[in-house]
Amino acid sequence: MSRSDVMLGHNAEGARVRIEARFFNSLAKYCGQDGLCRSLDLPAGASVGDLISLFKMPLGEIFLVLKNGRDITPGLYQGGNVNQDVVLDDGDVIAFSGPVPYSYGYGAPVV
C-alpha cells in the first residue's frame, strides 16, 4: 500500500511518525551500520511494506514481523507472506526476524 492509498485527514500534510525498527537473526545484516535498533522518522501513513523497501529486505527471508510485540504475519514461519499493508503509528516498535535457529524455518521437525 502506498502512502497515497492511506486516507489521512485534510490537515495531515507534513505529519510524521516516529517508530523503532529492530532486526533479529539473519535479518540483522539489513539494518545498516547504525545498529540493530533504528529510530526512524517517517511520513504519516507509512506502512510495514515501506520499511521493508527502505531496508531492502527480500520478502522470502522474512519469517516473523512483530508490531509492538504482536505477530502481524499471517501464519507461523511463512517466509515472504508479510502483511505489508499494516500502517505504522507514532511510537510503534517493529521487529523483523528471519528463521530462528533450530526452528521449523530451518527445517527442524515440528513436534
BAKETOR-478825 format. One record per atom (N, C-alpha, C): x, y, z; residue in one letter; residue number from 1; atom name. Coordinates in nm, 2 decimals. Example, Ala and Ser with C-alpha at 12.3 -4.5 7.8 and 13.67 -1.06 7.14 Angstrom:
// BAKETOR-478825
east = 1.32 north = -0.57 up = 0.78 aa = A i = 1 at = N
east = 1.23 north = -0.45 up = 0.78 aa = A i = 1 at = CA
east = 1.32 north = -0.33 up = 0.78 aa = A i = 1 at = C
east = 1.28 north = -0.22 up = 0.71 aa = S i = 2 at = N
east = 1.37 north = -0.11 up = 0.71 aa = S i = 2 at = CA
east = 1.29 north = 0.00 up = 0.79 aa = S i = 2 at = C
This chain:
// BAKETOR-478825
east = 0.09 north = -0.12 up = 0.00 aa = M i = 1 at = N
east = 0.00 north = 0.00 up = 0.00 aa = M i = 1 at = CA
east = 0.09 north = 0.12 up = 0.00 aa = M i = 1 at = C
east = 0.07 north = 0.21 up = -0.09 aa = S i = 2 at = N
east = 0.15 north = 0.33 up = -0.10 aa = S i = 2 at = CA
east = 0.08 north = 0.44 up = -0.01 aa = S i = 2 at = C
east = 0.16 north = 0.54 up = 0.02 aa = R i = 3 at = N
east = 0.12 north = 0.64 up = 0.11 aa = R i = 3 at = CA
east = -0.01 north = 0.71 up = 0.06 aa = R i = 3 at = C
east = -0.02 north = 0.72 up = -0.07 aa = S i = 4 at = N
east = -0.14 north = 0.79 up = -0.13 aa = S i = 4 at = CA
east = -0.27 north = 0.70 up = -0.12 aa = S i = 4 at = C
east = -0.25 north = 0.57 up = -0.09 aa = D i = 5 at = N
east = -0.37 north = 0.49 up = -0.07 aa = D i = 5 at = CA
east = -0.43 north = 0.50 up = 0.07 aa = D i = 5 at = C
east = -0.35 north = 0.56 up = 0.16 aa = V i = 6 at = N
east = -0.40 north = 0.57 up = 0.30 aa = V i = 6 at = CA
east = -0.48 north = 0.70 up = 0.32 aa = V i = 6 at = C
east = -0.59 north = 0.69 up = 0.38 aa = M i = 7 at = N
east = -0.68 north = 0.81 up = 0.40 aa = M i = 7 at = CA
east = -0.63 north = 0.88 up = 0.52 aa = M i = 7 at = C
east = -0.58 north = 0.99 up = 0.51 aa = L i = 8 at = N
east = -0.54 north = 1.08 up = 0.62 aa = L i = 8 at = CA
east = -0.63 north = 1.20 up = 0.62 aa = L i = 8 at = C
east = -0.64 north = 1.26 up = 0.74 aa = G i = 9 at = N
east = -0.72 north = 1.38 up = 0.75 aa = G i = 9 at = CA
east = -0.67 north = 1.50 up = 0.66 aa = G i = 9 at = C
east = -0.76 north = 1.59 up = 0.64 aa = H i = 10 at = N
east = -0.73 north = 1.70 up = 0.55 aa = H i = 10 at = CA
east = -0.61 north = 1.79 up = 0.60 aa = H i = 10 at = C
east = -0.58 north = 1.78 up = 0.73 aa = N i = 11 at = N
east = -0.48 north = 1.86 up = 0.79 aa = N i = 11 at = CA
east = -0.35 north = 1.78 up = 0.83 aa = N i = 11 at = C
east = -0.34 north = 1.66 up = 0.76 aa = A i = 12 at = N
east = -0.22 north = 1.57 up = 0.79 aa = A i = 12 at = CA
east = -0.10 north = 1.61 up = 0.70 aa = A i = 12 at = C
east = -0.11 north = 1.71 up = 0.62 aa = E i = 13 at = N
east = 0.01 north = 1.75 up = 0.54 aa = E i = 13 at = CA
east = 0.13 north = 1.77 up = 0.63 aa = E i = 13 at = C
east = 0.24 north = 1.69 up = 0.60 aa = G i = 14 at = N
east = 0.36 north = 1.71 up = 0.67 aa = G i = 14 at = CA
east = 0.37 north = 1.63 up = 0.80 aa = G i = 14 at = C
east = 0.26 north = 1.56 up = 0.84 aa = A i = 15 at = N
east = 0.26 north = 1.48 up = 0.96 aa = A i = 15 at = CA
east = 0.36 north = 1.37 up = 0.96 aa = A i = 15 at = C
east = 0.43 north = 1.34 up = 1.07 aa = R i = 16 at = N
east = 0.53 north = 1.24 up = 1.08 aa = R i = 16 at = CA
east = 0.50 north = 1.15 up = 1.19 aa = R i = 16 at = C
east = 0.56 north = 1.02 up = 1.18 aa = V i = 17 at = N
east = 0.55 north = 0.93 up = 1.29 aa = V i = 17 at = CA
east = 0.69 north = 0.89 up = 1.32 aa = V i = 17 at = C
east = 0.72 north = 0.87 up = 1.45 aa = R i = 18 at = N
east = 0.85 north = 0.82 up = 1.50 aa = R i = 18 at = CA
east = 0.83 north = 0.68 up = 1.54 aa = R i = 18 at = C
east = 0.91 north = 0.59 up = 1.48 aa = I i = 19 at = N
east = 0.90 north = 0.44 up = 1.51 aa = I i = 19 at = CA
east = 1.04 north = 0.39 up = 1.54 aa = I i = 19 at = C
east = 1.04 north = 0.27 up = 1.59 aa = E i = 20 at = N
east = 1.17 north = 0.20 up = 1.61 aa = E i = 20 at = CA
east = 1.16 north = 0.07 up = 1.53 aa = E i = 20 at = C
east = 1.26 north = 0.04 up = 1.45 aa = A i = 21 at = N
east = 1.27 north = -0.09 up = 1.38 aa = A i = 21 at = CA
east = 1.39 north = -0.17 up = 1.44 aa = A i = 21 at = C
east = 1.36 north = -0.30 up = 1.46 aa = R i = 22 at = N
east = 1.46 north = -0.39 up = 1.52 aa = R i = 22 at = CA
east = 1.48 north = -0.51 up = 1.43 aa = R i = 22 at = C
east = 1.60 north = -0.56 up = 1.43 aa = F i = 23 at = N
east = 1.64 north = -0.66 up = 1.33 aa = F i = 23 at = CA
east = 1.70 north = -0.78 up = 1.41 aa = F i = 23 at = C
east = 1.65 north = -0.90 up = 1.38 aa = F i = 24 at = N
east = 1.69 north = -1.02 up = 1.45 aa = F i = 24 at = CA
east = 1.74 north = -1.13 up = 1.36 aa = F i = 24 at = C
east = 1.82 north = -1.22 up = 1.41 aa = N i = 25 at = N
east = 1.87 north = -1.34 up = 1.34 aa = N i = 25 at = CA
east = 1.93 north = -1.30 up = 1.20 aa = N i = 25 at = C
east = 1.89 north = -1.37 up = 1.10 aa = S i = 26 at = N
east = 1.95 north = -1.35 up = 0.97 aa = S i = 26 at = CA
east = 1.92 north = -1.21 up = 0.91 aa = S i = 26 at = C
east = 1.82 north = -1.14 up = 0.96 aa = L i = 27 at = N
east = 1.79 north = -1.01 up = 0.90 aa = L i = 27 at = CA
east = 1.87 north = -0.90 up = 0.96 aa = L i = 27 at = C
east = 1.96 north = -0.93 up = 1.06 aa = A i = 28 at = N
east = 2.04 north = -0.82 up = 1.12 aa = A i = 28 at = CA
east = 2.13 north = -0.76 up = 1.01 aa = A i = 28 at = C
east = 2.17 north = -0.83 up = 0.91 aa = K i = 29 at = N
east = 2.25 north = -0.77 up = 0.81 aa = K i = 29 at = CA
east = 2.19 north = -0.66 up = 0.73 aa = K i = 29 at = C
east = 2.06 north = -0.64 up = 0.73 aa = Y i = 30 at = N
east = 1.99 north = -0.54 up = 0.66 aa = Y i = 30 at = CA
east = 1.97 north = -0.41 up = 0.73 aa = Y i = 30 at = C
east = 2.02 north = -0.40 up = 0.86 aa = C i = 31 at = N
east = 1.99 north = -0.28 up = 0.94 aa = C i = 31 at = CA
east = 2.09 north = -0.17 up = 0.91 aa = C i = 31 at = C
east = 2.20 north = -0.20 up = 0.84 aa = G i = 32 at = N
east = 2.30 north = -0.10 up = 0.82 aa = G i = 32 at = CA
east = 2.40 north = -0.09 up = 0.93 aa = G i = 32 at = C
east = 2.47 north = 0.02 up = 0.93 aa = Q i = 33 at = N
east = 2.58 north = 0.03 up = 1.03 aa = Q i = 33 at = CA
east = 2.54 north = 0.11 up = 1.15 aa = Q i = 33 at = C
east = 2.41 north = 0.15 up = 1.16 aa = D i = 34 at = N
east = 2.37 north = 0.23 up = 1.28 aa = D i = 34 at = CA
east = 2.32 north = 0.14 up = 1.39 aa = D i = 34 at = C
east = 2.33 north = 0.01 up = 1.39 aa = G i = 35 at = N
east = 2.29 north = -0.07 up = 1.50 aa = G i = 35 at = CA
east = 2.16 north = -0.15 up = 1.47 aa = G i = 35 at = C
east = 2.14 north = -0.25 up = 1.55 aa = L i = 36 at = N
east = 2.02 north = -0.34 up = 1.53 aa = L i = 36 at = CA
east = 1.89 north = -0.28 up = 1.56 aa = L i = 36 at = C
east = 1.89 north = -0.17 up = 1.64 aa = C i = 37 at = N
east = 1.77 north = -0.09 up = 1.67 aa = C i = 37 at = CA
east = 1.78 north = 0.04 up = 1.60 aa = C i = 37 at = C
east = 1.69 north = 0.07 up = 1.52 aa = R i = 38 at = N
east = 1.69 north = 0.20 up = 1.44 aa = R i = 38 at = CA
east = 1.57 north = 0.29 up = 1.47 aa = R i = 38 at = C
east = 1.59 north = 0.41 up = 1.52 aa = S i = 39 at = N
east = 1.48 north = 0.50 up = 1.53 aa = S i = 39 at = CA
east = 1.47 north = 0.58 up = 1.40 aa = S i = 39 at = C
east = 1.34 north = 0.58 up = 1.36 aa = L i = 40 at = N
east = 1.31 north = 0.64 up = 1.23 aa = L i = 40 at = CA
east = 1.20 north = 0.74 up = 1.24 aa = L i = 40 at = C
east = 1.21 north = 0.85 up = 1.16 aa = D i = 41 at = N
east = 1.11 north = 0.95 up = 1.14 aa = D i = 41 at = CA
east = 1.05 north = 0.94 up = 1.00 aa = D i = 41 at = C
east = 0.93 north = 0.89 up = 0.99 aa = L i = 42 at = N
east = 0.86 north = 0.86 up = 0.86 aa = L i = 42 at = CA
east = 0.74 north = 0.95 up = 0.84 aa = L i = 42 at = C
east = 0.70 north = 0.96 up = 0.72 aa = P i = 43 at = N
east = 0.57 north = 1.03 up = 0.69 aa = P i = 43 at = CA
east = 0.45 north = 0.96 up = 0.74 aa = P i = 43 at = C
east = 0.35 north = 1.03 up = 0.80 aa = A i = 44 at = N
east = 0.23 north = 0.96 up = 0.84 aa = A i = 44 at = CA
east = 0.17 north = 0.88 up = 0.73 aa = A i = 44 at = C
east = 0.12 north = 0.76 up = 0.76 aa = G i = 45 at = N
east = 0.07 north = 0.67 up = 0.66 aa = G i = 45 at = CA
east = 0.17 north = 0.57 up = 0.61 aa = G i = 45 at = C
east = 0.29 north = 0.58 up = 0.66 aa = A i = 46 at = N
east = 0.39 north = 0.48 up = 0.62 aa = A i = 46 at = CA
east = 0.35 north = 0.34 up = 0.67 aa = A i = 46 at = C
east = 0.39 north = 0.24 up = 0.59 aa = S i = 47 at = N
east = 0.35 north = 0.10 up = 0.63 aa = S i = 47 at = CA
east = 0.47 north = 0.01 up = 0.65 aa = S i = 47 at = C
east = 0.44 north = -0.11 up = 0.69 aa = V i = 48 at = N
east = 0.54 north = -0.21 up = 0.71 aa = V i = 48 at = CA
east = 0.61 north = -0.24 up = 0.58 aa = V i = 48 at = C
east = 0.54 north = -0.24 up = 0.47 aa = G i = 49 at = N
east = 0.59 north = -0.26 up = 0.34 aa = G i = 49 at = CA
east = 0.69 north = -0.15 up = 0.30 aa = G i = 49 at = C
east = 0.67 north = -0.02 up = 0.35 aa = D i = 50 at = N
east = 0.76 north = 0.09 up = 0.32 aa = D i = 50 at = CA
east = 0.89 north = 0.06 up = 0.40 aa = D i = 50 at = C
east = 0.88 north = 0.01 up = 0.52 aa = L i = 51 at = N
east = 1.01 north = -0.03 up = 0.59 aa = L i = 51 at = CA
east = 1.09 north = -0.14 up = 0.52 aa = L i = 51 at = C
east = 1.01 north = -0.24 up = 0.48 aa = I i = 52 at = N
east = 1.08 north = -0.35 up = 0.40 aa = I i = 52 at = CA
east = 1.16 north = -0.29 up = 0.28 aa = I i = 52 at = C
east = 1.09 north = -0.21 up = 0.21 aa = S i = 53 at = N
east = 1.16 north = -0.14 up = 0.09 aa = S i = 53 at = CA
east = 1.27 north = -0.06 up = 0.13 aa = S i = 53 at = C
east = 1.26 north = 0.02 up = 0.24 aa = L i = 54 at = N
east = 1.36 north = 0.11 up = 0.29 aa = L i = 54 at = CA
east = 1.49 north = 0.04 up = 0.32 aa = L i = 54 at = C
east = 1.48 north = -0.08 up = 0.39 aa = F i = 55 at = N
east = 1.59 north = -0.16 up = 0.43 aa = F i = 55 at = CA
east = 1.63 north = -0.27 up = 0.33 aa = F i = 55 at = C
east = 1.56 north = -0.27 up = 0.21 aa = K i = 56 at = N
east = 1.59 north = -0.36 up = 0.10 aa = K i = 56 at = CA
east = 1.59 north = -0.51 up = 0.15 aa = K i = 56 at = C
east = 1.49 north = -0.55 up = 0.23 aa = M i = 57 at = N
east = 1.49 north = -0.69 up = 0.28 aa = M i = 57 at = CA
east = 1.41 north = -0.77 up = 0.18 aa = M i = 57 at = C
east = 1.47 north = -0.88 up = 0.14 aa = P i = 58 at = N
east = 1.39 north = -0.97 up = 0.05 aa = P i = 58 at = CA
east = 1.28 north = -1.04 up = 0.13 aa = P i = 58 at = C
east = 1.16 north = -1.04 up = 0.07 aa = L i = 59 at = N
east = 1.04 north = -1.09 up = 0.14 aa = L i = 59 at = CA
east = 1.06 north = -1.24 up = 0.18 aa = L i = 59 at = C
east = 1.13 north = -1.32 up = 0.09 aa = G i = 60 at = N
east = 1.15 north = -1.46 up = 0.12 aa = G i = 60 at = CA
east = 1.23 north = -1.48 up = 0.25 aa = G i = 60 at = C
east = 1.30 north = -1.39 up = 0.29 aa = E i = 61 at = N
east = 1.39 north = -1.40 up = 0.41 aa = E i = 61 at = CA
east = 1.32 north = -1.36 up = 0.54 aa = E i = 61 at = C
east = 1.20 north = -1.30 up = 0.53 aa = I i = 62 at = N
east = 1.13 north = -1.25 up = 0.65 aa = I i = 62 at = CA
east = 1.04 north = -1.36 up = 0.70 aa = I i = 62 at = C
east = 1.06 north = -1.41 up = 0.82 aa = F i = 63 at = N
east = 0.97 north = -1.51 up = 0.87 aa = F i = 63 at = CA
east = 0.88 north = -1.47 up = 0.98 aa = F i = 63 at = C
east = 0.91 north = -1.35 up = 1.04 aa = L i = 64 at = N
east = 0.83 north = -1.30 up = 1.15 aa = L i = 64 at = CA
east = 0.84 north = -1.15 up = 1.16 aa = L i = 64 at = C
east = 0.72 north = -1.08 up = 1.17 aa = V i = 65 at = N
east = 0.72 north = -0.94 up = 1.19 aa = V i = 65 at = CA
east = 0.63 north = -0.91 up = 1.31 aa = V i = 65 at = C
east = 0.68 north = -0.84 up = 1.41 aa = L i = 66 at = N
east = 0.60 north = -0.81 up = 1.53 aa = L i = 66 at = CA
east = 0.58 north = -0.66 up = 1.53 aa = L i = 66 at = C
east = 0.46 north = -0.62 up = 1.56 aa = K i = 67 at = N
east = 0.43 north = -0.47 up = 1.58 aa = K i = 67 at = CA
east = 0.39 north = -0.46 up = 1.73 aa = K i = 67 at = C
east = 0.48 north = -0.39 up = 1.80 aa = N i = 68 at = N
east = 0.46 north = -0.38 up = 1.95 aa = N i = 68 at = CA
east = 0.44 north = -0.51 up = 2.02 aa = N i = 68 at = C
east = 0.52 north = -0.61 up = 1.97 aa = G i = 69 at = N
east = 0.51 north = -0.74 up = 2.03 aa = G i = 69 at = CA
east = 0.41 north = -0.84 up = 1.98 aa = G i = 69 at = C
east = 0.32 north = -0.79 up = 1.89 aa = R i = 70 at = N
east = 0.22 north = -0.88 up = 1.84 aa = R i = 70 at = CA
east = 0.25 north = -0.92 up = 1.69 aa = R i = 70 at = C
east = 0.23 north = -1.04 up = 1.67 aa = D i = 71 at = N
east = 0.26 north = -1.10 up = 1.53 aa = D i = 71 at = CA
east = 0.17 north = -1.05 up = 1.43 aa = D i = 71 at = C
east = 0.22 north = -0.99 up = 1.32 aa = I i = 72 at = N
east = 0.13 north = -0.94 up = 1.22 aa = I i = 72 at = CA
east = 0.16 north = -1.01 up = 1.09 aa = I i = 72 at = C
east = 0.23 north = -1.13 up = 1.10 aa = T i = 73 at = N
east = 0.24 north = -1.22 up = 0.98 aa = T i = 73 at = CA
east = 0.12 north = -1.31 up = 0.98 aa = T i = 73 at = C
east = 0.08 north = -1.36 up = 0.87 aa = P i = 74 at = N
east = -0.04 north = -1.44 up = 0.86 aa = P i = 74 at = CA
east = -0.03 north = -1.58 up = 0.91 aa = P i = 74 at = C
east = 0.09 north = -1.63 up = 0.93 aa = G i = 75 at = N
east = 0.10 north = -1.77 up = 0.98 aa = G i = 75 at = CA
east = 0.24 north = -1.80 up = 1.03 aa = G i = 75 at = C
east = 0.25 north = -1.91 up = 1.09 aa = L i = 76 at = N
east = 0.38 north = -1.94 up = 1.15 aa = L i = 76 at = CA
east = 0.49 north = -1.97 up = 1.04 aa = L i = 76 at = C
east = 0.59 north = -1.90 up = 1.05 aa = Y i = 77 at = N
east = 0.71 north = -1.92 up = 0.96 aa = Y i = 77 at = CA
east = 0.66 north = -1.93 up = 0.81 aa = Y i = 77 at = C
east = 0.60 north = -1.83 up = 0.76 aa = Q i = 78 at = N
east = 0.55 north = -1.83 up = 0.62 aa = Q i = 78 at = CA
east = 0.64 north = -1.73 up = 0.55 aa = Q i = 78 at = C
east = 0.77 north = -1.77 up = 0.53 aa = G i = 79 at = N
east = 0.86 north = -1.68 up = 0.47 aa = G i = 79 at = CA
east = 0.80 north = -1.61 up = 0.34 aa = G i = 79 at = C
east = 0.81 north = -1.48 up = 0.34 aa = G i = 80 at = N
east = 0.76 north = -1.40 up = 0.23 aa = G i = 80 at = CA
east = 0.61 north = -1.36 up = 0.24 aa = G i = 80 at = C
east = 0.53 north = -1.41 up = 0.33 aa = N i = 81 at = N
east = 0.39 north = -1.38 up = 0.34 aa = N i = 81 at = CA
east = 0.38 north = -1.28 up = 0.45 aa = N i = 81 at = C
east = 0.42 north = -1.15 up = 0.43 aa = V i = 82 at = N
east = 0.42 north = -1.05 up = 0.53 aa = V i = 82 at = CA
east = 0.30 north = -0.95 up = 0.50 aa = V i = 82 at = C
east = 0.23 north = -0.91 up = 0.60 aa = N i = 83 at = N
east = 0.12 north = -0.82 up = 0.58 aa = N i = 83 at = CA
east = 0.18 north = -0.68 up = 0.57 aa = N i = 83 at = C
east = 0.22 north = -0.64 up = 0.45 aa = Q i = 84 at = N
east = 0.29 north = -0.52 up = 0.42 aa = Q i = 84 at = CA
east = 0.20 north = -0.39 up = 0.43 aa = Q i = 84 at = C
east = 0.07 north = -0.41 up = 0.44 aa = D i = 85 at = N
east = -0.03 north = -0.30 up = 0.44 aa = D i = 85 at = CA
east = -0.05 north = -0.24 up = 0.58 aa = D i = 85 at = C
east = 0.01 north = -0.30 up = 0.68 aa = V i = 86 at = N
east = -0.01 north = -0.25 up = 0.82 aa = V i = 86 at = CA
east = 0.05 north = -0.11 up = 0.83 aa = V i = 86 at = C
east = -0.04 north = -0.02 up = 0.87 aa = V i = 87 at = N
east = 0.01 north = 0.12 up = 0.88 aa = V i = 87 at = CA
east = 0.08 north = 0.15 up = 1.01 aa = V i = 87 at = C
east = 0.18 north = 0.22 up = 1.01 aa = L i = 88 at = N
east = 0.26 north = 0.25 up = 1.13 aa = L i = 88 at = CA
east = 0.20 north = 0.37 up = 1.21 aa = L i = 88 at = C
east = 0.20 north = 0.35 up = 1.34 aa = D i = 89 at = N
east = 0.15 north = 0.46 up = 1.43 aa = D i = 89 at = CA
east = 0.27 north = 0.52 up = 1.50 aa = D i = 89 at = C
east = 0.26 north = 0.64 up = 1.55 aa = D i = 90 at = N
east = 0.37 north = 0.70 up = 1.62 aa = D i = 90 at = CA
east = 0.40 north = 0.62 up = 1.75 aa = D i = 90 at = C
east = 0.53 north = 0.59 up = 1.77 aa = G i = 91 at = N
east = 0.57 north = 0.51 up = 1.89 aa = G i = 91 at = CA
east = 0.58 north = 0.36 up = 1.86 aa = G i = 91 at = C
east = 0.54 north = 0.31 up = 1.75 aa = D i = 92 at = N
east = 0.54 north = 0.17 up = 1.72 aa = D i = 92 at = CA
east = 0.69 north = 0.12 up = 1.72 aa = D i = 92 at = C
east = 0.70 north = -0.01 up = 1.77 aa = V i = 93 at = N
east = 0.82 north = -0.08 up = 1.76 aa = V i = 93 at = CA
east = 0.80 north = -0.20 up = 1.67 aa = V i = 93 at = C
east = 0.87 north = -0.20 up = 1.56 aa = I i = 94 at = N
east = 0.85 north = -0.31 up = 1.46 aa = I i = 94 at = CA
east = 0.98 north = -0.40 up = 1.46 aa = I i = 94 at = C
east = 0.96 north = -0.53 up = 1.48 aa = A i = 95 at = N
east = 1.07 north = -0.62 up = 1.49 aa = A i = 95 at = CA
east = 1.06 north = -0.72 up = 1.37 aa = A i = 95 at = C
east = 1.17 north = -0.73 up = 1.30 aa = F i = 96 at = N
east = 1.18 north = -0.82 up = 1.18 aa = F i = 96 at = CA
east = 1.27 north = -0.94 up = 1.22 aa = F i = 96 at = C
east = 1.23 north = -1.06 up = 1.19 aa = S i = 97 at = N
east = 1.32 north = -1.17 up = 1.22 aa = S i = 97 at = CA
east = 1.32 north = -1.27 up = 1.10 aa = S i = 97 at = C
east = 1.44 north = -1.33 up = 1.08 aa = G i = 98 at = N
east = 1.45 north = -1.44 up = 0.99 aa = G i = 98 at = CA
east = 1.41 north = -1.57 up = 1.07 aa = G i = 98 at = C
east = 1.43 north = -1.68 up = 1.01 aa = P i = 99 at = N
east = 1.41 north = -1.81 up = 1.09 aa = P i = 99 at = CA
east = 1.50 north = -1.82 up = 1.21 aa = P i = 99 at = C
east = 1.44 north = -1.87 up = 1.32 aa = V i = 100 at = N
east = 1.51 north = -1.89 up = 1.44 aa = V i = 100 at = CA
east = 1.59 north = -2.02 up = 1.43 aa = V i = 100 at = C
east = 1.72 north = -2.02 up = 1.47 aa = P i = 101 at = N
east = 1.79 north = -2.15 up = 1.46 aa = P i = 101 at = CA
east = 1.72 north = -2.26 up = 1.54 aa = P i = 101 at = C
east = 1.72 north = -2.38 up = 1.48 aa = Y i = 102 at = N
east = 1.66 north = -2.50 up = 1.54 aa = Y i = 102 at = CA
east = 1.51 north = -2.49 up = 1.54 aa = Y i = 102 at = C
east = 1.45 north = -2.41 up = 1.44 aa = S i = 103 at = N
east = 1.31 north = -2.40 up = 1.43 aa = S i = 103 at = CA
east = 1.26 north = -2.46 up = 1.30 aa = S i = 103 at = C
east = 1.13 north = -2.46 up = 1.28 aa = Y i = 104 at = N
east = 1.07 north = -2.51 up = 1.16 aa = Y i = 104 at = CA
east = 1.13 north = -2.44 up = 1.04 aa = Y i = 104 at = C
east = 1.16 north = -2.31 up = 1.05 aa = G i = 105 at = N
east = 1.21 north = -2.23 up = 0.94 aa = G i = 105 at = CA
east = 1.35 north = -2.28 up = 0.89 aa = G i = 105 at = C
east = 1.42 north = -2.35 up = 0.98 aa = Y i = 106 at = N
east = 1.55 north = -2.41 up = 0.95 aa = Y i = 106 at = CA
east = 1.54 north = -2.55 up = 0.91 aa = Y i = 106 at = C
east = 1.42 north = -2.60 up = 0.90 aa = G i = 107 at = N
east = 1.40 north = -2.74 up = 0.86 aa = G i = 107 at = CA
east = 1.38 north = -2.84 up = 0.98 aa = G i = 107 at = C
east = 1.38 north = -2.79 up = 1.10 aa = A i = 108 at = N
east = 1.36 north = -2.88 up = 1.22 aa = A i = 108 at = CA
east = 1.22 north = -2.94 up = 1.21 aa = A i = 108 at = C
east = 1.20 north = -3.06 up = 1.25 aa = P i = 109 at = N
east = 1.06 north = -3.12 up = 1.25 aa = P i = 109 at = CA
east = 0.98 north = -3.05 up = 1.36 aa = P i = 109 at = C
east = 0.85 north = -3.04 up = 1.32 aa = V i = 110 at = N
east = 0.75 north = -2.99 up = 1.42 aa = V i = 110 at = CA
east = 0.70 north = -3.10 up = 1.50 aa = V i = 110 at = C
east = 0.71 north = -3.09 up = 1.63 aa = V i = 111 at = N
east = 0.67 north = -3.20 up = 1.72 aa = V i = 111 at = CA
east = 0.54 north = -3.17 up = 1.78 aa = V i = 111 at = C
